[in-house]
Structure formats: structure tokens, C-alpha cells
Amino acid sequence: MFKEFKQFAMRGNVVDMAVGIIIGAAFGAIVTSLVSDIIMPPLGLLLGNIDFTDLFVVLKPGSSPGPYLSLAAAQGAGAVTLNYGQFVNRVLSFLIVAFAVFLLVRGMNKMRRKEEAGPAEPPKPSEEVMLLTQIRDALSKR
């Protein structure tokens, strides 16, 4: 049973999948940073100094009554909040990751189609070249 498991675990597909998951997790962290640290601050500035991470609705006040200036303050007070700003950040992260995966798959499909098509047929010679070939052949017969 151990030998069979070892064969399964060391298959190329399983190892490739493990590498993909590890790289995907690292890529996810990069995209999260891109969205929260690079994209959202200028977008919030354009929309009037809005910080999307601090957009929330208080469903139930905490031990100290609101208004709460930030999501951290609301959560620190024990308030129950609906955090739609963080949801917006995560949706943007997902869209960026989905677009990057789309571009990757698209590129791989193009490469696969080129391989399946095989080498391109050489272009046919022009009429001038064909005429010169006929003249050469005629002269060589003499």
C-alpha cells in the first residue's frame, strides 16, 4: 500500500498540481497587496478620500455606542458589522487573478495550437521565379 501511495504521490500531475497550488498562494498574496495597497488608495482618493477597507454598516452596536470611525474601532468595541468595503477589495482581487489566469491559459492554448498545426508550408515561388526556373531547365536540356 505504501508503494502504491508513493507512486501516486510522485506522479508528474500530482507534483505539478502541488507546485501550482504553492505558486497560486504566493500569487494570491501579491494580488491582495496590489489591490489593497496600490489600486484602492488612488481609487478611494478619486472618490473623495474613501478607504474601502473601512466601509461598513453597523448591524448591532458594541459595548461602547457608535459612531465608529473605522472598522477596527467597531470590531474593537464588539459591534456586529457588515464589511462591504473589504468585499469590494476581495472582488477586485478575484477579478485580477481570474484575468491573469485567463491570459495564462490563452497563451498556453495559442502555443498548443501552433504545435498541433506543425510547421508552416513554405510559400509558393512567385511567377518570376517560376519563369526563370523554366528558362533554366530549358537551357540545361540543350
C-alpha positions in Angstrom: 0.0 0.0 0.0 2.9 2.4 0.8 4.5 1.7 -2.5 1.2 2.4 -4.4 0.8 5.6 -2.4 4.4 6.6 -3.3 3.7 6.0 -7.0 0.6 8.1 -6.8 2.2 11.0 -4.9 5.3 11.1 -7.2 3.3 11.2 -10.4 4.0 14.2 -12.6 0.5 15.5 -12.4 0.4 15.5 -8.6 3.7 17.2 -8.3 2.7 19.8 -10.9 -0.5 20.4 -9.1 1.4 20.9 -5.8 3.7 23.4 -7.4 0.7 25.2 -8.9 -1.0 25.5 -5.6 2.1 26.9 -3.9 2.7 29.4 -6.6 -1.0 30.3 -6.7 -1.0 31.0 -2.9 2.0 33.3 -3.4 0.4 35.0 -6.4 -2.8 35.5 -4.3 -0.8 37.3 -1.7 0.8 39.6 -4.4 -2.6 40.3 -5.9 -4.1 41.1 -2.5 -1.3 43.6 -1.8 -1.8 45.0 -5.3 -5.4 45.6 -4.8 -5.3 46.9 -1.2 -2.0 48.8 -1.4 -1.8 50.0 -5.0 -5.2 50.1 -6.7 -7.6 51.0 -3.9 -5.8 54.1 -2.4 -5.9 56.1 -5.6 -9.4 54.9 -6.4 -10.5 56.0 -2.9 -8.8 59.3 -3.4 -10.6 59.8 -6.7 -13.9 59.0 -5.0 -13.3 61.6 -2.2 -10.8 60.1 0.2 -12.8 56.9 0.7 -10.9 54.0 2.3 -12.7 50.9 1.0 -11.5 48.7 3.9 -13.3 51.0 6.3 -16.7 50.9 4.5 -19.1 49.0 6.8 -22.6 49.1 8.2 -23.2 48.6 11.9 -25.8 45.9 12.4 -25.6 45.9 16.2 -23.6 48.3 18.3 -20.9 47.0 20.6 -20.2 47.7 24.3 -19.5 51.4 23.5 -22.0 53.1 21.3 -21.0 54.4 17.8 -20.4 56.1 15.6 -17.2 54.2 14.9 -14.5 55.9 12.8 -13.0 52.8 11.5 -13.8 49.1 11.1 -11.1 48.3 13.6 -12.7 50.6 16.2 -16.1 49.0 15.6 -14.7 45.5 15.9 -12.8 46.5 19.0 -16.0 47.7 20.6 -17.6 44.3 19.8 -20.0 45.7 17.2 -21.5 43.4 14.6 -20.7 44.9 11.2 -21.4 44.2 7.5 -18.0 44.8 5.9 -18.9 45.6 2.3 -15.6 47.6 1.6 -13.5 44.5 2.3 -15.8 42.6 0.0 -15.2 45.1 -2.8 -11.4 44.6 -2.3 -11.7 40.9 -2.5 -13.9 41.0 -5.6 -11.2 43.2 -7.3 -8.6 40.7 -6.2 -10.6 37.8 -7.7 -11.1 39.7 -11.0 -7.3 40.4 -11.2 -6.4 36.7 -10.5 -9.1 35.5 -12.9 -7.8 37.8 -15.7 -4.2 36.7 -15.1 -5.2 33.0 -15.3 -7.2 33.8 -18.4 -4.1 35.3 -20.0 -2.0 32.3 -19.0 -4.5 29.8 -20.4 -4.9 31.8 -23.5 -1.2 31.9 -24.1 -0.9 28.2 -23.5 -3.7 27.5 -25.9 -2.0 29.6 -28.6 1.2 27.6 -28.1 -0.6 24.3 -28.2 -2.4 25.3 -31.5 1.0 26.2 -33.1 2.4 22.8 -32.1 -0.6 21.0 -33.4 -0.5 22.9 -36.7 3.0 21.8 -37.3 5.5 23.7 -39.5 4.0 26.1 -41.9 4.0 25.2 -45.6 6.7 27.1 -47.5 5.4 29.9 -49.7 5.0 29.1 -53.3 7.5 30.8 -55.6 6.5 33.9 -57.5 5.6 33.8 -61.2 9.0 35.4 -62.0 10.9 32.7 -60.1 8.8 30.0 -61.9 9.5 31.6 -65.3 13.2 31.8 -64.5 13.2 28.1 -63.4 11.5 27.1 -66.7 14.2 29.1 -68.7 17.0 27.4 -66.7 15.5 24.0 -67.2 15.1 24.6 -71.0 18.7 25.8 -71.3 20.1 22.9 -69.4 18.3 20.5 -71.8 20.2 21.9 -74.8 
